[in-house]
């Protein structure tokens, strides 16, 4: 074998080894990233999950708002990426406990009974005004001592929560997307899809409740979202009891 042939053979072998090592490293990093994503969402391979659909309160017949449909599509893509299965159920047809399967619950308490149950059980520090009558507090959030009013199409708020049942390590999380309008629900699902790696690094697999602000949705849709803050402590702590009304004093 001449030196030229030997050099060509060694070059081909070196290129093959480099390609194999590169493929192995990429596959390893992809697998590790997938496992972290699956752990955060509570979606191991071939696991089952629930997508809980709300109803459009403005419709006379049971219907889903188009922005909520978009939110469900984005969540379905996340679930598929984790190699899991999904069951789509309406908000009035969920008859099971919490923590058995990963759950994605979309819609505020005015359109989703399941959300009402989750908030009563796990978010006692949150109150949402679902009065249909127009007024400055329509749709307003009260979280602890703070109130967040909606200016439709300009400034709107949505809660994004990852909640787990107690200290059970095997319990699957529930993700809540509770917005003042349907477009804010989609904004929260898109925020989760874009930032789940960052959220996993910060919170691990623990519970959290984030308050997001959707800015100028009438122009930018669900794309411009700001993180107002982590409101986990206020949202999971019971609201203080209202002060008793003063008694009328009567002079003899």
C-alpha positions as a printed NumPy array, in Angstrom:
array([[  0.   ,   0.   ,   0.   ],
       [  1.472,   3.325,  -1.031],
       [  1.61 ,   6.301,   1.287],
       [ -1.082,   8.085,  -0.728],
       [ -3.508,   5.181,  -0.481],
       [ -2.764,   4.78 ,   3.221],
       [ -3.434,   8.463,   3.831],
       [ -6.725,   8.26 ,   1.962],
       [ -7.802,   5.211,   3.972],
       [ -6.823,   6.845,   7.264],
       [ -8.679,  10.006,   6.272],
       [-11.835,   8.038,   5.45 ],
       [-11.606,   6.129,   8.747],
       [-11.052,   9.346,  10.718],
       [-13.999,  11.003,   8.984],
       [-16.186,   7.983,   9.773],
       [-15.164,   8.   ,  13.431],
       [-15.792,  11.747,  13.696],
       [-19.206,  11.401,  12.075],
       [-20.129,   8.521,  14.398],
       [-18.998,  10.452,  17.475],
       [-20.895,  13.534,  16.317],
       [-24.052,  11.512,  15.775],
       [-23.673,   9.853,  19.182],
       [-23.213,  13.184,  20.967],
       [-26.187,  14.763,  19.187],
       [-28.364,  11.742,  19.94 ],
       [-27.295,  11.795,  23.594],
       [-28.017,  15.519,  23.985],
       [-31.362,  15.183,  22.194],
       [-32.326,  12.259,  24.44 ],
       [-31.336,  14.117,  27.597],
       [-33.283,  17.183,  26.492],
       [-36.321,  15.02 ,  25.755],
       [-36.155,  13.343,  29.18 ],
       [-36.028,  16.716,  30.9  ],
       [-39.007,  17.893,  28.866],
       [-40.94 ,  14.724,  29.677],
       [-40.161,  15.093,  33.39 ],
       [-41.309,  18.724,  33.436],
       [-44.581,  17.937,  31.705],
       [-45.077,  14.614,  33.492],
       [-45.28 ,  12.841,  30.136],
       [-43.034,   9.761,  29.879],
       [-43.115,   7.672,  26.708],
       [-46.597,   6.377,  25.795],
       [-48.211,   7.972,  28.861],
       [-51.761,   9.313,  28.871],
       [-52.792,  12.947,  29.329],
       [-55.952,  15.031,  29.397],
       [-56.815,  18.162,  27.447],
       [-59.778,  19.776,  29.201],
       [-61.731,  21.977,  26.802],
       [-63.788,  24.911,  27.985],
       [-66.825,  26.377,  26.253],
       [-67.295,  29.79 ,  24.706],
       [-69.536,  31.699,  27.166],
       [-70.631,  34.063,  24.384],
       [-72.13 ,  31.241,  22.301],
       [-75.733,  30.113,  22.774],
       [-74.791,  26.514,  21.908],
       [-71.827,  24.582,  23.334],
       [-68.825,  25.757,  21.339],
       [-65.109,  26.424,  21.712],
       [-63.663,  29.844,  20.951],
       [-61.253,  29.841,  18.01 ],
       [-58.368,  31.135,  20.144],
       [-58.928,  28.27 ,  22.569],
       [-58.814,  25.885,  19.612],
       [-55.432,  27.346,  18.675],
       [-54.296,  26.862,  22.29 ],
       [-55.364,  23.211,  22.202],
       [-53.45 ,  22.657,  18.96 ],
       [-50.257,  24.059,  20.472],
       [-50.65 ,  21.866,  23.553],
       [-51.293,  18.824,  21.363],
       [-47.995,  19.452,  19.586],
       [-46.159,  19.616,  22.94 ],
       [-47.712,  16.334,  24.05 ],
       [-46.852,  14.643,  20.76 ],
       [-43.229,  15.824,  21.029],
       [-43.005,  14.025,  24.389],
       [-44.192,  10.763,  22.832],
       [-47.382,  10.748,  24.914],
       [-51.062,  10.258,  24.115],
       [-53.865,  12.743,  24.687],
       [-57.565,  12.444,  25.44 ],
       [-59.718,  15.471,  24.661],
       [-62.594,  15.992,  27.107],
       [-65.049,  18.816,  27.7  ],
       [-65.027,  20.726,  30.96 ],
       [-68.278,  19.131,  32.18 ],
       [-67.286,  15.537,  31.381],
       [-64.168,  15.093,  33.546],
       [-65.   ,  12.677,  36.35 ],
       [-61.669,  11.747,  37.861],
       [-59.25 ,  12.87 ,  40.517],
       [-56.119,  14.918,  40.269],
       [-52.587,  13.62 ,  39.756],
       [-53.287,  10.363,  37.931],
       [-52.643,  11.796,  34.469],
       [-51.041,  15.002,  33.311],
       [-53.788,  17.517,  32.697],
       [-53.916,  20.672,  30.604],
       [-56.919,  22.766,  31.602],
       [-57.825,  25.728,  29.397],
       [-60.178,  28.598,  30.247],
       [-61.255,  30.735,  33.165],
       [-63.892,  29.862,  35.772],
       [-66.626,  31.493,  33.713],
       [-66.25 ,  28.877,  30.96 ],
       [-64.645,  25.872,  32.643],
       [-66.085,  24.014,  35.627],
       [-62.924,  21.99 ,  35.987],
       [-60.965,  25.219,  36.437],
       [-63.37 ,  26.244,  39.187],
       [-62.64 ,  22.998,  41.037],
       [-58.854,  23.369,  40.628],
       [-58.897,  26.955,  41.845],
       [-60.992,  26.133,  44.899],
       [-58.704,  23.238,  45.827],
       [-55.268,  24.639,  44.983],
       [-55.485,  28.398,  44.368],
       [-57.422,  29.757,  47.359],
       [-55.692,  33.122,  47.051],
       [-57.179,  33.862,  43.616],
       [-60.551,  35.418,  42.915],
       [-61.841,  36.191,  39.428],
       [-64.823,  38.385,  38.71 ],
       [-67.036,  36.467,  36.284],
       [-69.97 ,  38.895,  36.464],
       [-71.243,  39.26 ,  32.867],
       [-72.415,  42.831,  33.485],
       [-70.12 ,  45.545,  32.074],
       [-67.998,  47.391,  34.586],
       [-64.396,  48.23 ,  35.447],
       [-63.972,  45.035,  37.463],
       [-65.412,  42.664,  34.878],
       [-62.912,  39.813,  34.482],
       [-60.582,  41.322,  37.078],
       [-58.122,  39.101,  38.948],
       [-57.568,  39.438,  42.656],
       [-54.404,  37.652,  43.746],
       [-53.727,  38.115,  47.411],
       [-54.058,  41.833,  48.064],
       [-53.47 ,  42.877,  44.441],
       [-56.104,  43.455,  41.772],
       [-55.501,  43.278,  38.026],
       [-58.151,  44.84 ,  35.799],
       [-58.6  ,  44.08 ,  32.135],
       [-58.498,  46.656,  29.359],
       [-59.788,  44.487,  26.503],
       [-57.427,  44.381,  23.569],
       [-54.853,  46.573,  25.323],
       [-53.823,  45.046,  28.648],
       [-55.047,  41.595,  29.674],
       [-53.865,  39.046,  32.2  ],
       [-53.603,  35.273,  32.351],
       [-52.44 ,  32.808,  34.987],
       [-50.086,  30.023,  33.938],
       [-49.743,  27.386,  36.647],
       [-48.045,  24.035,  37.089],
       [-49.545,  22.296,  40.099],
       [-48.872,  18.918,  41.675],
       [-50.877,  17.005,  44.254],
       [-49.109,  17.096,  47.61 ],
       [-45.71 ,  15.424,  48.005],
       [-46.387,  12.368,  45.826],
       [-43.348,  11.992,  43.583],
       [-45.289,   9.926,  41.097],
       [-48.173,  12.408,  40.872],
       [-48.646,  13.957,  37.452],
       [-48.96 ,  17.755,  37.2  ],
       [-51.872,  19.864,  36.074],
       [-51.169,  22.864,  33.871],
       [-53.738,  25.657,  34.131],
       [-54.242,  28.381,  31.531],
       [-56.683,  30.777,  33.137],
       [-57.083,  34.027,  31.219],
       [-59.384,  37.018,  31.141],
       [-60.145,  36.373,  27.463],
       [-59.699,  33.431,  25.097],
       [-56.755,  35.059,  23.327],
       [-54.887,  35.205,  26.64 ],
       [-55.289,  31.444,  27.047],
       [-53.527,  30.974,  23.729],
       [-50.866,  33.473,  24.792],
       [-50.163,  31.393,  27.917],
       [-49.869,  28.119,  25.986],
       [-47.499,  29.777,  23.517],
       [-45.441,  31.207,  26.395],
       [-45.178,  27.72 ,  27.914],
       [-44.131,  26.188,  24.592],
       [-41.409,  28.806,  24.12 ],
       [-40.089,  28.946,  27.688],
       [-40.586,  25.467,  29.17 ],
       [-36.849,  24.792,  29.304],
       [-36.221,  28.017,  31.221],
       [-39.14 ,  27.283,  33.553],
       [-37.854,  23.757,  34.174],
       [-34.406,  25.081,  35.088],
       [-35.881,  27.632,  37.484],
       [-38.681,  25.633,  39.105],
       [-37.65 ,  22.033,  38.491],
       [-40.677,  19.774,  38.807],
       [-42.227,  21.888,  41.573],
       [-45.481,  23.814,  41.508],
       [-45.538,  27.424,  40.37 ],
       [-48.073,  30.094,  39.433],
       [-47.075,  32.868,  37.042],
       [-49.012,  35.998,  36.174],
       [-48.561,  37.046,  32.548],
       [-49.644,  40.246,  30.836],
       [-50.747,  40.176,  27.202],
       [-49.937,  43.494,  25.561],
       [-52.026,  45.039,  22.777],
       [-53.634,  41.811,  21.593],
       [-55.835,  43.751,  19.163],
       [-52.679,  44.489,  17.15 ],
       [-50.217,  41.727,  18.078],
       [-52.518,  38.817,  18.908],
       [-51.126,  36.381,  21.501],
       [-47.454,  37.027,  20.683],
       [-46.451,  39.906,  22.989],
       [-46.452,  38.552,  26.536],
       [-44.717,  39.966,  29.6  ],
       [-44.053,  38.139,  32.848],
       [-45.595,  40.224,  35.63 ],
       [-44.224,  37.937,  38.32 ],
       [-44.236,  34.689,  40.225],
       [-47.392,  34.797,  42.364],
       [-47.182,  31.262,  43.749],
       [-47.179,  32.237,  47.416],
       [-50.086,  34.691,  47.13 ],
       [-52.138,  32.398,  44.877],
       [-51.756,  29.324,  47.095],
       [-52.379,  31.139,  50.406],
       [-55.99 ,  31.69 ,  51.508],
       [-57.288,  35.219,  51.177],
       [-57.705,  36.987,  54.527],
       [-61.229,  37.001,  55.855],
       [-63.008,  40.317,  55.297],
       [-63.149,  42.582,  58.31 ],
       [-66.515,  42.473,  60.083],
       [-68.784,  45.438,  59.505],
       [-68.783,  47.892,  62.431],
       [-71.77 ,  47.674,  64.69 ],
       [-74.031,  50.653,  65.041],
       [-73.662,  52.224,  68.458],
       [-76.805,  53.356,  70.239],
       [-76.892,  55.83 ,  73.046],
       [-79.324,  55.247,  75.8  ]])
